[in-house]
Amino acid sequence: MATDLLSDILADLRADAVVTGRFTLSAPWAIRKPAVSGAAFRMCTGSPFYLMVEGEPPVYVKPGDFVLLPHGNEHIMASAPDEPPVPFDSLMADKGIYPRFDTPLEFTAGGGGATSELYTGIVVYRDIIRSPLFSVLQTLIHVRADDPAVAPWLASTLQSFIQESMACQPGWAIAASRLSDVLFVQLLRAHLQSTANHSGWLRGLADPQIGRAVALIHREPCREWSVAGLAAAAGMSRSRFSARFMDVVGDTPIGHLTAYRMYLASGELKRGKRTLIEIAETVGYTSEKAFARAFHRWSGMAPRRYARSAHALNDMARQS
């Protein structure tokens, strides 16, 4: 795998916000968590628990294991896989708890048996839906504590993350956000290094020839790439390269290039520090009009409207 490119992609991850919680749950217990607009992670100390996502087999989560839900899917956490789940919102309402985006959540529930201390987090990233990384991550990622790819200091980083978020000392939000970046990157690295069952451009990185082309696209997205030029860089004929790229990555070379350019442009639009033509040139377009057409096809809205929507959402988040 082109690990240097992987480092570049992971280095681009920056959490916009993070919500954390610590749940003390005694068996029997089961909670159905609704889908969230963010990447969720779960781990525990004490007794192990089960985590279930529709369409996936139950995952047995042991103390020290990590579970990532990159797309924030609805899921069930339980002391036993056949335990009837209680909706999370109903549980909170019964306890008179009204979760706040800017406050860590802590509660106790269950039947009084063996206790699991669950540590949870929801990490919000910009344009997670269209991110070139998140778009190819599977629904559920289970990183085991005994996996050799897991950095030995990861557990202590998690403890620091939990302590920072639960203590709510001055500056806790930015500290938790930065620690969540470290956690997420390390968990993804462990996952990517421990399994070859990847899809999309991550699978392409593992292919010696296609990986070269993917690396060039991600490192120089503003360059005027052609299929012929990428094929030459990969050491393949144009026709063979195009067929192989589609088979491995699931998109055409130019389709992947365009999607990656638009993702980068969306970040610049959200930051709001450059003009439209400057953003267009940054991602390889000399014409503002051509860039606007490509961006509209990708996002479903014009660049300026997209920027206004992003700024409005940021204002709402700051006021919550």
C-alpha positions in Angstrom: 0.0 0.0 0.0 1.2 3.5 -0.8 1.6 4.4 2.9 2.9 7.9 2.2 -0.3 8.8 0.4 -2.3 7.2 3.2 -0.5 9.5 5.6 -1.3 12.5 3.5 -5.0 11.5 3.4 -5.2 10.9 7.2 -3.4 14.1 7.9 -6.3 16.0 6.2 -8.7 14.7 8.9 -9.7 17.6 11.2 -12.6 17.2 13.6 -15.1 20.1 13.4 -16.8 19.0 16.7 -16.9 16.0 19.1 -19.5 14.7 21.5 -18.5 12.3 24.2 -20.1 10.2 26.8 -19.5 7.6 29.5 -22.3 5.1 30.2 -22.3 2.8 33.3 -24.5 -0.2 32.2 -25.2 -3.3 34.3 -26.6 -6.5 32.8 -29.1 -7.1 31.5 -29.1 -4.0 29.2 -29.6 -3.1 25.6 -29.8 0.3 23.9 -30.8 1.2 20.4 -28.8 4.3 19.2 -30.2 6.2 16.3 -28.1 7.2 13.3 -25.9 10.3 13.8 -24.3 12.8 11.4 -20.8 11.9 12.3 -18.4 9.1 12.9 -19.0 7.2 16.1 -16.6 5.1 18.2 -17.2 2.8 21.1 -15.1 1.0 23.6 -15.5 -0.4 27.1 -13.8 -1.5 30.4 -15.3 -4.1 32.7 -17.6 -6.6 31.1 -17.6 -7.0 27.3 -20.7 -6.1 25.3 -22.3 -6.8 21.8 -22.7 -4.2 19.1 -25.0 -4.9 16.2 -25.6 -3.0 13.0 -28.4 -4.1 10.6 -26.9 -6.3 7.8 -23.8 -7.2 9.8 -23.1 -10.0 12.3 -23.0 -9.1 16.0 -19.6 -7.9 17.1 -18.3 -9.0 20.5 -16.5 -6.0 22.0 -14.0 -7.0 24.6 -12.3 -4.5 27.1 -9.8 -2.5 25.2 -11.3 -3.1 21.8 -12.4 -0.2 19.6 -15.4 -0.1 17.3 -15.7 2.6 14.7 -19.0 3.4 12.9 -17.6 5.8 10.2 -21.0 6.6 8.8 -22.8 6.9 12.1 -25.3 4.1 11.4 -28.1 3.2 13.7 -26.9 0.4 16.0 -27.7 -1.7 19.1 -25.4 -2.1 22.1 -26.3 -4.8 24.5 -25.0 -7.1 27.3 -26.4 -10.1 25.2 -27.4 -10.2 21.5 -31.0 -11.3 22.2 -31.7 -8.6 24.8 -34.7 -6.4 23.7 -33.3 -2.9 23.1 -34.6 0.3 24.6 -34.5 3.4 22.3 -31.8 5.8 23.5 -34.1 8.8 23.3 -36.7 7.0 25.5 -34.1 6.1 28.0 -32.9 9.7 28.2 -36.4 11.0 28.5 -37.2 8.6 31.4 -34.2 9.8 33.2 -35.0 13.5 32.6 -31.8 13.9 30.6 -31.7 16.2 27.6 -28.4 15.7 25.7 -26.6 18.8 24.7 -24.1 19.0 21.8 -21.6 21.0 23.9 -21.8 18.9 27.1 -20.5 15.3 27.7 -23.2 12.8 28.5 -23.0 10.5 31.6 -25.6 8.2 33.0 -26.2 4.8 34.7 -28.7 2.2 33.7 -29.3 -1.6 33.6 -30.4 -4.5 35.7 -27.8 -4.6 38.4 -25.6 -7.4 37.1 -22.1 -7.4 35.6 -21.1 -3.8 34.7 -19.8 -2.4 31.5 -18.2 1.1 31.4 -18.9 2.3 27.9 -16.9 5.2 26.5 -18.4 6.8 23.4 -17.7 9.6 21.0 -19.2 11.1 17.9 -16.7 13.0 15.8 -18.0 15.4 13.1 -15.9 16.0 10.1 -16.4 18.4 7.2 -18.2 16.9 4.2 -18.1 13.4 5.6 -20.6 12.2 3.1 -18.4 13.1 0.1 -15.0 12.6 1.7 -12.8 10.4 -0.5 -11.8 8.5 2.6 -15.1 8.0 4.3 -16.8 7.1 1.0 -14.9 3.8 0.9 -14.9 2.9 4.6 -17.2 0.0 5.6 -20.2 0.3 7.9 -18.4 -1.1 11.0 -14.8 -1.4 11.9 -13.7 -3.5 14.8 -10.1 -3.0 16.0 -9.1 -5.6 18.6 -7.0 -4.7 21.6 -4.5 -7.5 20.8 -4.1 -6.5 17.2 -0.4 -6.0 16.6 -1.2 -3.0 14.3 -2.6 -1.1 17.4 -0.1 1.4 18.8 0.7 0.5 22.4 0.0 4.1 23.6 -3.5 4.2 22.0 -5.2 3.2 25.2 -3.5 6.0 27.2 -4.5 8.5 24.4 -8.1 7.3 24.8 -7.9 7.8 28.6 -6.7 11.3 28.1 -9.5 12.0 25.6 -12.1 10.7 28.1 -10.6 12.7 31.0 -10.5 15.9 29.0 -14.0 15.6 27.7 -15.7 14.5 31.0 -13.9 17.0 33.2 -15.0 20.0 31.0 -12.0 22.1 32.1 -11.4 25.4 30.2 -10.4 24.5 26.7 -11.8 21.0 26.9 -13.6 21.2 23.6 -10.5 21.9 21.5 -8.4 19.4 23.5 -11.0 16.7 23.0 -11.3 17.6 19.3 -7.5 17.3 18.7 -7.3 14.1 20.7 -10.1 12.6 18.7 -8.2 13.3 15.5 -5.2 11.3 16.9 -7.5 8.5 18.0 -9.4 8.3 14.7 -6.2 8.4 12.7 -4.6 5.6 14.7 -7.6 3.4 14.6 -7.9 3.8 10.9 -4.2 3.0 10.4 -4.6 -0.1 12.5 -7.6 -1.2 10.5 -6.0 -0.4 7.1 -2.8 -2.3 8.0 -4.5 -5.3 9.5 -6.9 -6.2 6.6 -6.8 -6.3 2.9 -10.6 -6.2 2.5 -10.8 -2.6 1.3 -12.8 -1.1 -1.6 -12.5 1.9 -3.9 -9.4 3.9 -4.1 -8.1 2.3 -0.8 -8.0 -1.0 -2.7 -6.4 0.9 -5.6 -3.5 1.9 -3.3 -2.7 -1.8 -2.8 -2.3 -2.3 -6.6 1.3 -1.5 -7.6 0.3 0.2 -10.9 -3.1 1.7 -10.1 -1.7 2.8 -6.8 0.8 5.0 -8.6 -2.0 6.8 -10.5 -4.2 7.2 -7.4 -1.2 8.7 -5.6 -0.5 11.2 -8.4 -4.1 12.3 -8.4 -4.2 12.9 -4.7 -0.8 14.6 -4.6 -1.3 16.9 -7.6 -5.0 17.3 -8.1 -4.6 20.7 -9.8 -2.4 19.2 -12.6 -4.0 18.8 -16.0 -4.2 15.0 -15.9 -5.4 12.9 -18.9 -6.1 9.2 -18.9 -3.2 8.7 -21.3 -0.8 10.5 -18.9 -2.0 8.5 -15.8 -1.7 5.3 -17.8 1.8 6.1 -18.8 2.7 6.9 -15.1 1.3 3.5 -14.2 3.3 1.8 -17.0 0.2 0.5 -18.7 -1.6 1.0 -22.0 -4.5 3.4 -21.9 -7.2 0.8 -22.5 -5.8 -1.7 -20.0 -5.3 1.1 -17.5 -8.9 2.4 -17.8 -10.4 -1.1 -17.5 -8.1 -2.0 -14.5 -8.8 1.3 -12.7 -12.6 0.9 -13.1 -12.3 -2.7 -11.9 -10.2 -1.9 -8.8 -11.4 1.6 -7.8 -15.0 1.4 -9.0 -14.8 4.7 -10.9 -13.0 6.1 -14.0 -9.7 7.8 -13.5 -11.2 11.2 -14.5 -14.2 10.5 -12.4 -12.1 9.9 -9.3 -9.9 13.0 -10.1 -13.0 15.2 -10.3 -14.6 13.8 -7.1 -11.3 14.5 -5.2 -11.0 18.0 -6.7 -14.6 18.8 -5.6 -14.0 17.5 -2.1 -10.9 19.8 -1.8 -12.9 22.7 -3.2 -15.8 22.1 -0.7 -13.3 22.6 2.1 -12.1 25.9 0.7 -15.7 27.1 0.2 -16.5 26.3 3.9 -13.4 28.2 5.0 -14.5 31.2 3.0 -11.0 32.7 2.6 -10.6 32.6 -1.1 -12.5 33.8 -4.2 -14.2 31.4 -6.4 -11.7 31.7 -9.2 -8.8 31.1 -6.7 -10.5 28.0 -5.5 -11.1 26.9 -9.1 -7.5 27.3 -10.0 -6.4 25.5 -6.8 -8.2 22.4 -7.9 -7.2 22.5 -11.6 -9.8 24.7 -13.3 -8.8 27.9 -15.3 -12.5 28.8 -15.8 -14.8 29.7 -12.9 -17.8 28.7 -15.1 -16.4 25.2 -15.8 -15.6 24.8 -12.1 -19.1 25.9 -11.0 -20.7 23.3 -13.4 -18.5 20.5 -12.1 -19.2 21.5 -8.5 -22.9 21.6 -9.1 -22.9 18.1 -10.6 -21.0 16.9 -7.6 -22.9 18.6 -4.7 -26.2 19.4 -6.2 -25.8 23.1 -5.7 -23.8 26.1 -6.9 -20.5 26.8 -5.1 -21.7 30.1 -3.6 -24.9 28.6 -2.4 -22.9 25.7 -0.9 -20.7 28.2 0.9 -23.6 30.1 2.3 -25.2 26.9 3.6 -22.0 25.8 5.2 -21.5 29.2 6.9 -25.1 29.1 8.2 -24.6 25.6 9.7 -21.3 26.8 11.3 -23.2 29.7 12.9 -25.9 27.5 14.2 -23.3 25.1 15.7 -21.5 28.0 17.5 -24.8 29.2 19.0 -25.9 25.7 20.2 
